Amino acid sequence: MPPPSDIVKVAIEWPKAFPKLMEIDQKKPLSAIIKEVCEGWSLGNPENFALQIADATNFYITEKNRNHIKNGSILRLTTSPYQTAVQLHERIQSSSMDAKLEALKDLANASRDITFAQEFINLDGISLLTQMVESGTDFGDLLSFTLTAFVELMDHGIVSWDTFSVAFIKKIASYVNKSAMDTAVLQRSLAILESMVLNSQDLYYKVAQEITIGQLIPHLQGTDQDIQTYTIAVINALFLKAPEEKRQVRPHFLSENSMTYLSPTHEMSHILAQKQLRSIILSNVIRGTTPINDEMAHQLYVLQVLTFNLLEDRMMTKMDPQDQAQRDIIFELRRIAFDVECEPNNSGSIEKRKSMYTRDYKKLGFINHVNPAVDFTQIPPGMLALDNMLYFARHHQDAYIRIVLENSSREDKHECPFGRSSIELTKMLCEILKVGELPSENCHDFHPMFFTHDRSFEEFFCICIQLLNKTWKEMRATSEDFNKVMQVVREQIMRALTLKPNSLDQFKSRLQNLSYTEILKIRQSERMNQEDFQSRPILELREKIQPEIMELIKQQRLNRLCEGTCFRKISSRRRQDKFWYCRLSPNHKVLHYGDLEESPQGEVPHDSLQDKLPVADIKAVITGKDCPHMKEKGALKQNKEVLELAFSVLYESDEYLNFIAPDKHEYCVWTDGLNALLGKEMTSDYTKSDMDTLLSMEMKLRLLDLENIQIPEAPPPIPKEPSNYDFVYDCN
C-alpha cells in the first residue's frame, strides 16, 4: 500500500451527476485516474476527458502540475484540452453572431491555461484569430474578446512575435489611431503594441512606422487611468527599444518651434522632452482627478528613468582639451562671469593673456587653472557638468555671477570653488537619479516635480548648486572640508526628495528649511534615538532584554504571515500579470495559497485559497539568484531589483513555491517569518532595524528613573559579613 503522503482525498464534480469523494494515488498515471473516474460514471472514451481545478482559474491538471492537488481539493471532470480546442476552433467561425460571441468569451477564458493554449495553437488558432482581426468584420465585444484571447495565448510565450504580418500590425495600430474606439479594444490593442515592441526589434520598426507619440497623446487626455497607463507603457516601450544612436539624441537641443517631419523614433525622442507631452501627463495624469495607482506610478517612474538616461551619453563623454568648440563654452562661462569680451590675438603679450586667463579660471573654481578643459575629462560626469554650468550661467545669470564673484573676492580661504563644486555635484545628482541604469521591475518611485519643467535635470542642478554654495558658507568651510560639504548637501537633497515635492519651487522651499543647522539638529536627534550606551551594566541589560525583543519581532512576523500578502505571478509581460495570495494559518501549521483574478482589497479568507502546504513539509527557504524561477527567467535574472525580492520555499524532495515580493518590506517580513517557522535566525535588514528601534525604546523606558544618575562602571562592593546572624525579618 502506498504511503499516506501519496494519497490525496478530493471531491470530483461532473455536471450531469452528483459529486463524488475519491482517493487519488499520486503515483498512478493521470490517464489511469481519469479512466477510473469515467468508469465510475459509466463514461466511455476516457481519452476525451481531463480534470480541472474547480475554481475561477479552471486550470487543467497535468502530470507536471498534479502535485498542486492537495487534500480537500475540488476537481472537475471535463472535456480534454484537445477536444475543447477543436470545439472552440469550430465555434468561433460560426455564422451566428451570438454563438460566435459566446465562443470567443469561452476562448478568452480558456486561453489563460497553458495546456489548452498549446492545443489551440497547434490547431493554428493564432493564425485564425489574426485573420479575423485583419478581415475587419468584427467590432465591439466580438473584437474585444478576439483580442483578449490573442493576448492571453501570446502571453504564454509559445509563439514568437516575429511571425505576424504587416497587415495585422496596421490593423491593431488603426484601432489605437482612431479617435473613438471601444475602451476594451483600445486596451488590448495598446497591450499588443507594447508586447510587439518589447519582444521584437524588427517589430519595433514596423510599429514605429504605423504609430507615433503624437497619435498616442489624445489617449492621455481622457479620464480612464487604465488607458492612460497602457498608453504610457507603449511610449516607454518605443523609447526603450529605440536604436542607440536615435535614443541618445538630446531632444531638448532641438527647436521647440520646429514643425518639420521627423521619423517615428526621432519624433518620439523629440516629443518626449517637449512641453506638449510633459504638460499633458502633468495635468491629466499626475494632477488628474483619479489617484495614481501602483501600475501608473511604475510607468511614470519608467518614463522618468528613460528620460534621464538621455543624459548618459553626455555624462560618459570626456572633453577634448583640443576641441575649440568645447573650449568656447569655457570662454563663455568666463565672459558671463566677469563681463569680458574675447580679446583679439594682438592685444597684449601671450604671457599676459595666459596670466589673465589663469587668474579668471582660478576665480571660477577650476582645479586646473591653466587648462580647465582637463577638469571635464573625468567620467562620469564628463561633458554633462559643463552643460549644466552653461545652462546655469545663461538661464540664472544673476545667481551665477553672484556666486562666482562672491567667492572670487574672498581672501580668507573660505571661497567655494564653483567649477569643482559643479563637477562633483553633477556626478552626485547622476548617482541619486541613477542615470544610465535600467528601470527596476517593481519600483514606483517617480517624482512629480521632474514633470513640471522641460529642462528638469538642469533646473534641479541650478537649485542644488545654489544650495551647495549656501551650505558652504553656513559651514564656514575651506577646501579641506570639500568632501564634508558634499556629504551634507547629499543629505539635504535626499531628505527633500523623500518628501516628494510636487514642484521644483516646493523642492527649493524644503531645502531652505534644511539648513546646515537643521541637519545638525536632525543628526543629533537621530544619534540620541540610536544611542548605544557602552557601560557594562547597560550592555548586560541589553543582552538580557534582547531575547524578549526578538520574540516580539518573531510574533509580529508570524502575525503578518497570518494576514497574508498578494504576490504577482511571474510573467514575461509585466502588465496584465496574474495575482496569487499566500497566508499562514492561525495555528502556524499550514500555508494557504491560491490564484486571484485581481489584486484584493484587504485579506483573502482561507477557504477561498485552494492550495495548502504544511509547514512541516518545508525543508528550506532560498533567496536571490539561487531561486529556481530566477535561473529560468533570463530577463529577470539581469534585474538586480527583482533578484533582491525573490525567494522560494523548498518542500518535499525538489518542489518549490516561488515568490517575488511586492517590495523590500514584504520580502523581509516573509523571509523572516518563514525562517522563524523553521526555527532559524531572522537575519533581514528589517529585523535589525526593528531590533535597534525597539531595544532603544525599551532601554530608555527602563532607565527613565535613573535620569541624571551616574551609573557606575563596576557593581558596588559586597559588604562584609555581619558579626552574627541572630536577626529576623518580619515578612508579614
Beta strands, then each sheet from edge to edge (+ up, - down):
strand 1: 7-14
strand 2: 17-25
strand 3: 49-53
strand 4: 74-79
strand 5: 565-568
strand 6: 579-584
strand 7: 590-596
strand 8: 611-614
strand 9: 618-623
strand 10: 646-651
strand 11: 655-660
sheet 1: 2+ 1- 4- 3+
sheet 2: 5+ 6- 7+ 8-
sheet 3: 9+ 10- 11+
end
